[in-house]
Amino acid sequence: MAQKNRLKYVLLGLLKTKKQTGYDLAKSFDSDIGEFWNANHSQIYPLLKRMEEDKLIGHEDVTVGQKLQKKQYFITNKGQKIFYAWLKSPSDLDNTYDEFILKLFFIDDAQSPLLKPMIITQQKYHEEKLQQLNTQFKQKFSTQKKIDQNFGHSLVLRHAIDREQGYSNWLTEMLKLI
């Protein structure tokens, strides 16, 4: 089965509410979207070009400062139709890559001297991540009005909090087994 270019849909979704430069789009992956999706400049810029060739997006040249010209991208009607068709389509189940789980798979002995330090280190990482996500939620969604205005975003952040809490709980249970 051919894999969907999901990054295309992420970019369309980012452009559905406001015009953005390629740099602005790339910066989105350093914050909220980076919690669940990654992309780098070498993926984004060529894809923007192809999406423009396919008439999913367009651009306007804008001047920044006195001379700097930048492309500010916007979603077209065709892009909106494709984006909303994607939103309505069933989501594929996909395994995520977790290097810790991969390493854990290769530990054969419950008495391995590597096991406890691995789990403790991983647990610390997930507890710090959980604290960061809880703080982020409190800052971004301090009122019901803010939740209502960005409901999907609040759900994604809650998912991330639950994921980290579950992972941390699982690691605590693993420590009891060894």
C-alpha positions as CSV (number, residue, x, y, z in Angstrom):
1,M,0.0,0.0,0.0
2,A,1.4,3.4,-1.0
3,Q,2.0,5.7,1.9
4,K,0.1,9.0,1.9
5,N,2.2,12.1,1.9
6,R,0.8,13.2,5.3
7,L,3.1,16.2,5.4
8,K,1.1,17.7,2.5
9,Y,-2.0,17.6,4.7
10,V,-0.2,19.2,7.7
11,L,0.9,22.1,5.5
12,L,-2.6,22.5,4.0
13,G,-4.0,22.5,7.5
14,L,-1.5,25.2,8.7
15,L,-2.4,27.3,5.7
16,K,-6.2,27.0,6.0
17,T,-6.4,29.7,8.7
18,K,-3.7,32.2,7.5
19,K,-1.0,32.9,4.9
20,Q,2.5,31.8,6.0
21,T,6.0,31.8,4.6
22,G,8.0,28.6,4.3
23,Y,9.9,29.6,7.3
24,D,6.7,30.2,9.4
25,L,5.5,26.7,8.4
26,A,8.8,25.1,9.3
27,K,8.8,26.9,12.7
28,S,5.4,25.2,13.5
29,F,7.3,21.9,13.8
30,D,9.4,23.4,16.6
31,S,6.3,23.9,18.8
32,D,2.8,22.4,19.0
33,I,2.9,20.2,15.9
34,G,6.3,19.0,16.9
35,E,4.6,17.1,19.7
36,F,3.2,14.6,17.2
37,W,4.7,15.3,13.8
38,N,8.2,16.1,12.6
39,A,9.4,17.7,9.4
40,N,12.5,19.6,8.4
41,H,13.3,22.3,5.8
42,S,14.6,19.8,3.3
43,Q,11.1,18.1,3.2
44,I,9.0,21.3,3.4
45,Y,10.4,23.5,0.7
46,P,10.4,20.9,-2.2
47,L,6.9,19.8,-1.1
48,L,5.6,23.4,-1.2
49,K,6.9,23.7,-4.7
50,R,5.1,20.5,-5.8
51,M,1.9,21.6,-4.0
52,E,2.0,24.9,-5.9
53,E,2.5,23.1,-9.2
54,D,-0.5,20.9,-8.3
55,K,-2.5,24.1,-7.6
56,L,-3.2,23.1,-4.0
57,I,-1.5,26.3,-2.8
58,G,-0.4,29.6,-4.2
59,H,1.9,32.3,-3.1
60,E,2.2,36.1,-3.0
61,D,5.6,37.8,-3.0
62,V,5.9,40.1,0.1
63,T,8.6,42.5,1.0
64,V,10.1,42.2,4.4
65,G,12.2,45.1,5.6
66,Q,13.5,47.2,2.7
67,K,14.5,44.6,0.2
68,L,13.9,41.0,1.3
69,Q,11.3,39.2,-0.8
70,K,9.5,36.2,0.7
71,K,6.9,33.9,-0.6
72,Q,3.8,33.9,1.5
73,Y,1.7,30.8,0.8
74,F,-2.0,30.4,0.9
75,I,-4.4,27.4,0.4
76,T,-6.4,27.4,-2.8
77,N,-10.0,26.1,-3.3
78,K,-8.6,22.9,-4.7
79,G,-6.3,22.6,-1.7
80,Q,-9.2,23.1,0.7
81,K,-11.2,20.4,-1.0
82,I,-8.3,17.9,-0.8
83,F,-7.7,18.9,2.9
84,Y,-11.3,18.4,3.9
85,A,-11.5,15.1,2.0
86,W,-8.5,13.9,4.0
87,L,-10.0,15.0,7.3
88,K,-13.1,12.9,6.5
89,S,-11.1,9.8,5.4
90,P,-10.3,7.0,7.9
91,S,-7.0,7.4,9.7
92,D,-4.4,4.7,9.1
93,L,-2.9,3.0,12.1
94,D,0.8,3.5,12.1
95,N,3.5,2.3,14.4
96,T,5.7,5.0,15.9
97,Y,9.4,4.6,16.4
98,D,10.5,4.4,20.0
99,E,14.2,3.7,20.3
100,F,13.9,2.8,24.0
101,I,11.4,0.1,23.2
102,L,13.7,-1.2,20.4
103,K,16.6,-1.4,22.9
104,L,14.4,-3.0,25.6
105,F,13.4,-5.7,23.1
106,F,17.0,-6.8,23.0
107,I,17.5,-7.1,26.7
108,D,17.4,-10.9,27.3
109,D,17.9,-11.1,31.0
110,A,15.9,-9.5,33.8
111,Q,19.1,-9.3,35.8
112,S,20.9,-7.3,33.1
113,P,22.9,-4.4,34.6
114,L,21.7,-2.2,31.7
115,L,18.0,-2.6,32.5
116,K,17.4,-0.5,35.6
117,P,19.5,2.5,34.5
118,M,17.8,2.4,31.1
119,I,14.3,2.5,32.7
120,I,15.2,5.1,35.3
121,T,16.6,7.4,32.6
122,Q,13.6,6.9,30.4
123,Q,11.2,7.5,33.3
124,K,13.0,10.8,34.1
125,Y,12.6,11.9,30.5
126,H,8.9,11.1,30.4
127,E,8.2,12.7,33.8
128,E,9.9,15.9,32.6
129,K,8.0,15.8,29.3
130,L,4.7,15.3,31.3
131,Q,5.5,18.3,33.4
132,Q,6.3,20.4,30.3
133,L,3.0,19.4,28.6
134,N,0.9,20.1,31.8
135,T,2.5,23.6,32.0
136,Q,1.8,24.1,28.3
137,F,-1.8,23.1,28.7
138,K,-2.3,25.5,31.6
139,Q,-0.8,28.4,29.7
140,K,-2.6,27.8,26.4
141,F,-6.0,26.7,27.8
142,S,-6.5,28.5,31.0
143,T,-10.2,29.2,30.3
144,Q,-13.0,27.3,28.7
145,K,-13.2,30.0,26.1
146,K,-9.6,29.3,25.0
147,I,-10.4,25.6,24.9
148,D,-13.5,26.2,22.8
149,Q,-11.6,28.4,20.4
150,N,-8.9,25.7,19.7
151,F,-10.7,22.6,20.7
152,G,-8.8,20.2,18.4
153,H,-5.5,21.6,19.7
154,S,-6.6,21.1,23.3
155,L,-7.6,17.5,22.5
156,V,-4.2,16.8,21.0
157,L,-2.4,18.3,24.0
158,R,-4.6,16.2,26.3
159,H,-3.6,13.1,24.3
160,A,0.1,13.9,24.7
161,I,-0.4,14.3,28.4
162,D,-2.2,11.0,28.7
163,R,0.5,9.3,26.6
164,E,3.3,10.6,28.8
165,Q,1.4,9.7,32.0
166,G,0.7,6.2,30.7
167,Y,4.3,5.7,29.6
168,S,5.6,6.9,33.0
169,N,3.1,4.6,34.8
170,W,4.3,1.7,32.7
171,L,8.0,2.4,33.5
172,T,7.1,2.5,37.2
173,E,5.6,-1.0,36.9
174,M,8.6,-2.2,35.0
175,L,10.9,-1.1,37.8
176,K,8.8,-3.2,40.2
177,L,9.4,-6.3,38.0
178,I,13.2,-6.1,38.2
